[in-house]
Amino acid sequence: IQPLETRAAGTGLNTFCNFLFTFFIGQLFLTLLCAMKWGTFLFFAGFVLLMTLFVILCIPETKGVPIEELSEAINQHHWLWSRVVAGAPVETLDEGELGSDDLLAAKQAGLNKV
């Protein structure tokens, strides 16, 4: 989940990676099929198994977590990412940075934490 500030860049990077890896798989498939026969499908099944384990173990569940609290939930409460990004600052909205109108609008939008 990308915050609004980085959503366009994140979506663009995601689309680029998707097209890139789809191209690589398309280029490799026939070569692997000729070389490995039915083993090609076991090869890709192994990658699916590895990706499934990665998702289960390393990607935290964010259902019901507001986008404003995602950084804190992932960086401080997840078993892996709290160690990887230890000491990373959790940005909060400071009243001194904004004018009173901006602060009121941000609080109404629920942006107490970024």
VMD Tcl script that builds the backbone (N, CA, C; Angstrom):
set m [mol new atoms 342]
animate dup $m
set s [atomselect $m all]
$s set {name element resname resid chain x y z} {
  {N N ILE 1 A 0.857 -1.175 0.000}
  {CA C ILE 1 A 0.000 0.000 0.000}
  {C C ILE 1 A 0.896 1.228 0.000}
  {N N GLN 2 A 0.685 2.088 -0.941}
  {CA C GLN 2 A 1.485 3.303 -1.066}
  {C C GLN 2 A 0.700 4.505 -0.551}
  {N N PRO 3 A 1.349 5.381 0.229}
  {CA C PRO 3 A 0.688 6.636 0.587}
  {C C PRO 3 A 0.512 7.503 -0.654}
  {N N LEU 4 A -0.361 8.464 -0.572}
  {CA C LEU 4 A -0.678 9.295 -1.728}
  {C C LEU 4 A 0.548 9.997 -2.300}
  {N N GLU 5 A 1.504 10.354 -1.442}
  {CA C GLU 5 A 2.676 11.102 -1.902}
  {C C GLU 5 A 3.545 10.263 -2.841}
  {N N THR 6 A 3.571 8.956 -2.658}
  {CA C THR 6 A 4.451 8.099 -3.456}
  {C C THR 6 A 3.684 7.100 -4.311}
  {N N ARG 7 A 2.381 7.211 -4.355}
  {CA C ARG 7 A 1.574 6.217 -5.067}
  {C C ARG 7 A 1.881 6.172 -6.560}
  {N N ALA 8 A 2.045 7.310 -7.203}
  {CA C ALA 8 A 2.312 7.326 -8.655}
  {C C ALA 8 A 3.664 6.684 -8.961}
  {N N ALA 9 A 4.684 7.039 -8.201}
  {CA C ALA 9 A 6.010 6.449 -8.424}
  {C C ALA 9 A 5.993 4.957 -8.112}
  {N N GLY 10 A 5.326 4.559 -7.051}
  {CA C GLY 10 A 5.243 3.144 -6.684}
  {C C GLY 10 A 4.506 2.324 -7.727}
  {N N THR 11 A 3.436 2.875 -8.261}
  {CA C THR 11 A 2.683 2.172 -9.294}
  {C C THR 11 A 3.499 2.058 -10.577}
  {N N GLY 12 A 4.221 3.113 -10.929}
  {CA C GLY 12 A 5.072 3.070 -12.108}
  {C C GLY 12 A 6.182 2.038 -11.975}
  {N N LEU 13 A 6.829 1.992 -10.810}
  {CA C LEU 13 A 7.885 1.010 -10.572}
  {C C LEU 13 A 7.325 -0.409 -10.589}
  {N N ASN 14 A 6.162 -0.589 -9.992}
  {CA C ASN 14 A 5.506 -1.895 -9.988}
  {C C ASN 14 A 5.188 -2.353 -11.410}
  {N N THR 15 A 4.653 -1.471 -12.224}
  {CA C THR 15 A 4.313 -1.815 -13.610}
  {C C THR 15 A 5.566 -2.159 -14.409}
  {N N PHE 16 A 6.631 -1.382 -14.221}
  {CA C PHE 16 A 7.897 -1.656 -14.918}
  {C C PHE 16 A 8.434 -3.035 -14.551}
  {N N CYS 17 A 8.472 -3.339 -13.258}
  {CA C CYS 17 A 8.980 -4.652 -12.817}
  {C C CYS 17 A 8.107 -5.785 -13.335}
  {N N ASN 18 A 6.797 -5.581 -13.343}
  {CA C ASN 18 A 5.883 -6.601 -13.849}
  {C C ASN 18 A 6.162 -6.892 -15.321}
  {N N PHE 19 A 6.288 -5.853 -16.141}
  {CA C PHE 19 A 6.588 -6.052 -17.562}
  {C C PHE 19 A 7.967 -6.681 -17.765}
  {N N LEU 20 A 8.960 -6.253 -16.981}
  {CA C LEU 20 A 10.312 -6.773 -17.114}
  {C C LEU 20 A 10.363 -8.276 -16.821}
  {N N PHE 21 A 9.787 -8.692 -15.710}
  {CA C PHE 21 A 9.834 -10.107 -15.357}
  {C C PHE 21 A 8.939 -10.951 -16.253}
  {N N THR 22 A 7.846 -10.386 -16.728}
  {CA C THR 22 A 7.022 -11.109 -17.698}
  {C C THR 22 A 7.805 -11.342 -18.988}
  {N N PHE 23 A 8.573 -10.347 -19.416}
  {CA C PHE 23 A 9.419 -10.498 -20.599}
  {C C PHE 23 A 10.458 -11.595 -20.386}
  {N N PHE 24 A 11.133 -11.583 -19.231}
  {CA C PHE 24 A 12.149 -12.604 -18.949}
  {C C PHE 24 A 11.552 -14.002 -18.927}
  {N N ILE 25 A 10.405 -14.163 -18.286}
  {CA C ILE 25 A 9.768 -15.478 -18.234}
  {C C ILE 25 A 9.368 -15.927 -19.631}
  {N N GLY 26 A 8.833 -15.013 -20.425}
  {CA C GLY 26 A 8.461 -15.348 -21.801}
  {C C GLY 26 A 9.652 -15.765 -22.641}
  {N N GLN 27 A 10.802 -15.125 -22.426}
  {CA C GLN 27 A 12.003 -15.476 -23.178}
  {C C GLN 27 A 12.606 -16.801 -22.714}
  {N N LEU 28 A 12.509 -17.101 -21.433}
  {CA C LEU 28 A 13.106 -18.309 -20.885}
  {C C LEU 28 A 12.263 -19.564 -21.081}
  {N N PHE 29 A 10.953 -19.403 -21.158}
  {CA C PHE 29 A 10.074 -20.563 -21.085}
  {C C PHE 29 A 10.359 -21.614 -22.165}
  {N N LEU 30 A 10.421 -21.213 -23.410}
  {CA C LEU 30 A 10.637 -22.194 -24.477}
  {C C LEU 30 A 12.012 -22.848 -24.382}
  {N N THR 31 A 13.020 -22.064 -24.020}
  {CA C THR 31 A 14.358 -22.629 -23.858}
  {C C THR 31 A 14.368 -23.672 -22.742}
  {N N LEU 32 A 13.746 -23.322 -21.623}
  {CA C LEU 32 A 13.675 -24.273 -20.514}
  {C C LEU 32 A 12.840 -25.497 -20.876}
  {N N LEU 33 A 11.762 -25.291 -21.600}
  {CA C LEU 33 A 10.896 -26.408 -21.976}
  {C C LEU 33 A 11.640 -27.392 -22.871}
  {N N CYS 34 A 12.439 -26.881 -23.804}
  {CA C CYS 34 A 13.227 -27.767 -24.668}
  {C C CYS 34 A 14.314 -28.491 -23.879}
  {N N ALA 35 A 14.920 -27.816 -22.932}
  {CA C ALA 35 A 16.032 -28.395 -22.186}
  {C C ALA 35 A 15.571 -29.312 -21.051}
  {N N MET 36 A 14.518 -28.923 -20.337}
  {CA C MET 36 A 14.136 -29.646 -19.127}
  {C C MET 36 A 12.835 -30.435 -19.260}
  {N N LYS 37 A 12.138 -30.291 -20.365}
  {CA C LYS 37 A 10.837 -30.949 -20.588}
  {C C LYS 37 A 9.883 -30.612 -19.443}
  {N N TRP 38 A 9.312 -31.628 -18.782}
  {CA C TRP 38 A 8.332 -31.375 -17.722}
  {C C TRP 38 A 8.967 -30.779 -16.472}
  {N N GLY 39 A 10.296 -30.821 -16.385}
  {CA C GLY 39 A 10.988 -30.216 -15.252}
  {C C GLY 39 A 10.842 -28.704 -15.209}
  {N N THR 40 A 10.521 -28.126 -16.359}
  {CA C THR 40 A 10.280 -26.676 -16.404}
  {C C THR 40 A 9.162 -26.283 -15.455}
  {N N PHE 41 A 8.117 -27.088 -15.417}
  {CA C PHE 41 A 6.974 -26.774 -14.561}
  {C C PHE 41 A 7.330 -26.958 -13.093}
  {N N LEU 42 A 8.194 -27.930 -12.789}
  {CA C LEU 42 A 8.677 -28.083 -11.418}
  {C C LEU 42 A 9.566 -26.897 -11.031}
  {N N PHE 43 A 10.349 -26.407 -11.977}
  {CA C PHE 43 A 11.195 -25.234 -11.748}
  {C C PHE 43 A 10.345 -24.029 -11.347}
  {N N PHE 44 A 9.291 -23.757 -12.115}
  {CA C PHE 44 A 8.416 -22.625 -11.796}
  {C C PHE 44 A 7.599 -22.879 -10.540}
  {N N ALA 45 A 7.221 -24.135 -10.289}
  {CA C ALA 45 A 6.501 -24.470 -9.056}
  {C C ALA 45 A 7.377 -24.211 -7.838}
  {N N GLY 46 A 8.677 -24.471 -7.971}
  {CA C GLY 46 A 9.600 -24.171 -6.873}
  {C C GLY 46 A 9.643 -22.688 -6.560}
  {N N PHE 47 A 9.639 -21.859 -7.608}
  {CA C PHE 47 A 9.607 -20.418 -7.371}
  {C C PHE 47 A 8.298 -19.984 -6.719}
  {N N VAL 48 A 7.202 -20.585 -7.120}
  {CA C VAL 48 A 5.915 -20.253 -6.507}
  {C C VAL 48 A 5.939 -20.624 -5.026}
  {N N LEU 49 A 6.510 -21.755 -4.699}
  {CA C LEU 49 A 6.621 -22.173 -3.300}
  {C C LEU 49 A 7.485 -21.192 -2.510}
  {N N LEU 50 A 8.628 -20.795 -3.076}
  {CA C LEU 50 A 9.487 -19.824 -2.394}
  {C C LEU 50 A 8.785 -18.486 -2.193}
  {N N MET 51 A 8.065 -18.023 -3.217}
  {CA C MET 51 A 7.351 -16.745 -3.098}
  {C C MET 51 A 6.233 -16.831 -2.062}
  {N N THR 52 A 5.559 -17.982 -2.005}
  {CA C THR 52 A 4.499 -18.165 -1.019}
  {C C THR 52 A 5.065 -18.106 0.389}
  {N N LEU 53 A 6.188 -18.770 0.628}
  {CA C LEU 53 A 6.827 -18.727 1.939}
  {C C LEU 53 A 7.277 -17.309 2.286}
  {N N PHE 54 A 7.808 -16.585 1.302}
  {CA C PHE 54 A 8.218 -15.199 1.542}
  {C C PHE 54 A 7.026 -14.346 1.966}
  {N N VAL 55 A 5.915 -14.491 1.267}
  {CA C VAL 55 A 4.733 -13.692 1.593}
  {C C VAL 55 A 4.205 -14.044 2.979}
  {N N ILE 56 A 4.141 -15.328 3.290}
  {CA C ILE 56 A 3.615 -15.748 4.593}
  {C C ILE 56 A 4.507 -15.254 5.729}
  {N N LEU 57 A 5.816 -15.332 5.554}
  {CA C LEU 57 A 6.743 -15.007 6.635}
  {C C LEU 57 A 7.157 -13.540 6.701}
  {N N CYS 58 A 7.199 -12.853 5.565}
  {CA C CYS 58 A 7.822 -11.530 5.546}
  {C C CYS 58 A 6.889 -10.365 5.260}
  {N N ILE 59 A 5.717 -10.606 4.737}
  {CA C ILE 59 A 4.807 -9.506 4.416}
  {C C ILE 59 A 3.737 -9.423 5.505}
  {N N PRO 60 A 3.693 -8.330 6.259}
  {CA C PRO 60 A 2.730 -8.228 7.348}
  {C C PRO 60 A 1.302 -8.010 6.850}
  {N N GLU 61 A 0.347 -8.474 7.629}
  {CA C GLU 61 A -1.071 -8.253 7.325}
  {C C GLU 61 A -1.404 -6.806 7.660}
  {N N THR 62 A -2.040 -6.114 6.728}
  {CA C THR 62 A -2.378 -4.707 6.950}
  {C C THR 62 A -3.884 -4.471 6.901}
  {N N LYS 63 A -4.657 -5.530 6.964}
  {CA C LYS 63 A -6.107 -5.380 6.933}
  {C C LYS 63 A -6.563 -4.632 8.187}
  {N N GLY 64 A -7.313 -3.572 7.975}
  {CA C GLY 64 A -7.848 -2.796 9.086}
  {C C GLY 64 A -6.872 -1.793 9.685}
  {N N VAL 65 A -5.654 -1.707 9.176}
  {CA C VAL 65 A -4.681 -0.738 9.680}
  {C C VAL 65 A -4.782 0.523 8.835}
  {N N PRO 66 A -5.072 1.665 9.458}
  {CA C PRO 66 A -5.138 2.910 8.673}
  {C C PRO 66 A -3.795 3.216 8.022}
  {N N ILE 67 A -3.833 3.838 6.854}
  {CA C ILE 67 A -2.605 4.126 6.106}
  {C C ILE 67 A -1.664 5.029 6.906}
  {N N GLU 68 A -2.212 5.846 7.802}
  {CA C GLU 68 A -1.384 6.727 8.605}
  {C C GLU 68 A -0.543 5.950 9.613}
  {N N GLU 69 A -0.961 4.736 9.979}
  {CA C GLU 69 A -0.261 3.944 10.988}
  {C C GLU 69 A 0.556 2.801 10.389}
  {N N LEU 70 A 0.595 2.690 9.064}
  {CA C LEU 70 A 1.309 1.580 8.435}
  {C C LEU 70 A 2.802 1.587 8.745}
  {N N SER 71 A 3.424 2.744 8.678}
  {CA C SER 71 A 4.861 2.828 8.934}
  {C C SER 71 A 5.189 2.321 10.327}
  {N N GLU 72 A 4.435 2.759 11.302}
  {CA C GLU 72 A 4.664 2.318 12.683}
  {C C GLU 72 A 4.376 0.830 12.837}
  {N N ALA 73 A 3.282 0.370 12.253}
  {CA C ALA 73 A 2.904 -1.036 12.389}
  {C C ALA 73 A 3.946 -1.955 11.770}
  {N N ILE 74 A 4.500 -1.575 10.645}
  {CA C ILE 74 A 5.474 -2.425 9.968}
  {C C ILE 74 A 6.857 -2.276 10.587}
  {N N ASN 75 A 7.310 -1.054 10.803}
  {CA C ASN 75 A 8.676 -0.822 11.280}
  {C C ASN 75 A 8.886 -1.210 12.735}
  {N N GLN 76 A 7.851 -1.194 13.548}
  {CA C GLN 76 A 8.050 -1.438 14.969}
  {C C GLN 76 A 7.442 -2.746 15.466}
  {N N HIS 77 A 6.430 -3.282 14.798}
  {CA C HIS 77 A 5.739 -4.446 15.340}
  {C C HIS 77 A 5.951 -5.734 14.563}
  {N N HIS 78 A 6.493 -5.682 13.368}
  {CA C HIS 78 A 6.707 -6.895 12.579}
  {C C HIS 78 A 8.013 -7.542 13.004}
  {N N TRP 79 A 8.026 -8.870 13.109}
  {CA C TRP 79 A 9.202 -9.586 13.636}
  {C C TRP 79 A 10.456 -9.375 12.791}
  {N N LEU 80 A 10.318 -9.269 11.472}
  {CA C LEU 80 A 11.491 -9.118 10.609}
  {C C LEU 80 A 11.831 -7.659 10.363}
  {N N TRP 81 A 10.847 -6.878 9.949}
  {CA C TRP 81 A 11.121 -5.503 9.527}
  {C C TRP 81 A 11.506 -4.612 10.697}
  {N N SER 82 A 11.102 -4.941 11.908}
  {CA C SER 82 A 11.540 -4.146 13.061}
  {C C SER 82 A 13.041 -4.294 13.276}
  {N N ARG 83 A 13.621 -5.433 12.858}
  {CA C ARG 83 A 15.065 -5.624 12.965}
  {C C ARG 83 A 15.801 -4.988 11.787}
  {N N VAL 84 A 15.214 -5.085 10.595}
  {CA C VAL 84 A 15.863 -4.574 9.389}
  {C C VAL 84 A 15.935 -3.052 9.412}
  {N N VAL 85 A 14.874 -2.407 9.827}
  {CA C VAL 85 A 14.817 -0.945 9.830}
  {C C VAL 85 A 14.902 -0.391 11.246}
  {N N ALA 86 A 15.622 -1.074 12.122}
  {CA C ALA 86 A 15.752 -0.620 13.504}
  {C C ALA 86 A 16.345 0.782 13.535}
  {N N GLY 87 A 15.715 1.640 14.298}
  {CA C GLY 87 A 16.191 3.011 14.421}
  {C C GLY 87 A 15.684 3.938 13.345}
  {N N ALA 88 A 14.898 3.425 12.402}
  {CA C ALA 88 A 14.343 4.300 11.364}
  {C C ALA 88 A 13.312 5.219 12.004}
  {N N PRO 89 A 13.388 6.487 11.702}
  {CA C PRO 89 A 12.443 7.412 12.331}
  {C C PRO 89 A 11.025 7.206 11.799}
  {N N VAL 90 A 10.060 7.306 12.707}
  {CA C VAL 90 A 8.656 7.283 12.321}
  {C C VAL 90 A 8.223 8.732 12.254}
  {N N GLU 91 A 7.897 9.188 11.060}
  {CA C GLU 91 A 7.560 10.595 10.875}
  {C C GLU 91 A 6.182 10.887 11.460}
  {N N THR 92 A 6.108 11.969 12.206}
  {CA C THR 92 A 4.832 12.416 12.740}
  {C C THR 92 A 4.594 13.845 12.287}
  {N N LEU 93 A 3.349 14.223 12.277}
  {CA C LEU 93 A 2.963 15.565 11.881}
  {C C LEU 93 A 3.196 16.500 13.056}
  {N N ASP 94 A 4.083 17.468 12.900}
  {CA C ASP 94 A 4.428 18.385 13.971}
  {C C ASP 94 A 3.656 19.684 13.789}
  {N N GLU 95 A 3.097 20.176 14.882}
  {CA C GLU 95 A 2.290 21.391 14.805}
  {C C GLU 95 A 3.111 22.598 14.379}
  {N N GLY 96 A 4.405 22.608 14.644}
  {CA C GLY 96 A 5.249 23.740 14.285}
  {C C GLY 96 A 5.526 23.825 12.793}
  {N N GLU 97 A 5.364 22.707 12.084}
  {CA C GLU 97 A 5.670 22.686 10.654}
  {C C GLU 97 A 4.561 23.283 9.800}
  {N N LEU 98 A 3.344 23.289 10.313}
  {CA C LEU 98 A 2.199 23.742 9.529}
  {C C LEU 98 A 1.534 24.940 10.175}
  {N N GLY 99 A 0.852 25.693 9.371}
  {CA C GLY 99 A 0.037 26.762 9.903}
  {C C GLY 99 A -1.218 26.189 10.547}
  {N N SER 100 A -1.972 27.013 11.255}
  {CA C SER 100 A -3.140 26.507 11.976}
  {C C SER 100 A -4.208 25.965 11.021}
  {N N ASP 101 A -4.372 26.584 9.849}
  {CA C ASP 101 A -5.356 26.088 8.886}
  {C C ASP 101 A -4.932 24.739 8.315}
  {N N ASP 102 A -3.635 24.610 8.008}
  {CA C ASP 102 A -3.129 23.343 7.487}
  {C C ASP 102 A -3.228 22.239 8.527}
  {N N LEU 103 A -2.924 22.572 9.793}
  {CA C LEU 103 A -2.973 21.576 10.863}
  {C C LEU 103 A -4.403 21.112 11.085}
  {N N LEU 104 A -5.342 22.032 11.066}
  {CA C LEU 104 A -6.743 21.662 11.242}
  {C C LEU 104 A -7.216 20.775 10.100}
  {N N ALA 105 A -6.841 21.109 8.866}
  {CA C ALA 105 A -7.230 20.292 7.710}
  {C C ALA 105 A -6.601 18.908 7.796}
  {N N ALA 106 A -5.348 18.838 8.233}
  {CA C ALA 106 A -4.674 17.545 8.347}
  {C C ALA 106 A -5.319 16.690 9.426}
  {N N LYS 107 A -5.670 17.299 10.561}
  {CA C LYS 107 A -6.308 16.537 11.636}
  {C C LYS 107 A -7.692 16.057 11.218}
  {N N GLN 108 A -8.412 16.875 10.465}
  {CA C GLN 108 A -9.715 16.448 9.997}
  {C C GLN 108 A -9.593 15.296 9.009}
  {N N ALA 109 A -8.513 15.262 8.258}
  {CA C ALA 109 A -8.284 14.185 7.309}
  {C C ALA 109 A -7.672 12.958 7.980}
  {N N GLY 110 A -7.362 13.061 9.291}
  {CA C GLY 110 A -6.809 11.935 10.008}
  {C C GLY 110 A -5.327 11.750 9.787}
  {N N LEU 111 A -4.611 12.818 9.499}
  {CA C LEU 111 A -3.190 12.711 9.197}
  {C C LEU 111 A -2.338 13.131 10.387}
  {N N ASN 112 A -2.604 12.601 11.572}
  {CA C ASN 112 A -1.780 12.914 12.720}
  {C C ASN 112 A -0.404 12.296 12.584}
  {N N LYS 113 A -0.317 11.184 11.842}
  {CA C LYS 113 A 0.973 10.542 11.559}
  {C C LYS 113 A 1.058 10.351 10.063}
  {N N VAL 114 A 2.258 10.529 9.525}
  {CA C VAL 114 A 2.456 10.347 8.092}
  {C C VAL 114 A 3.165 9.036 7.876}
}
mol reanalyze $m
mol bondsrecalc $m
mol representation Tube
mol addrep $m
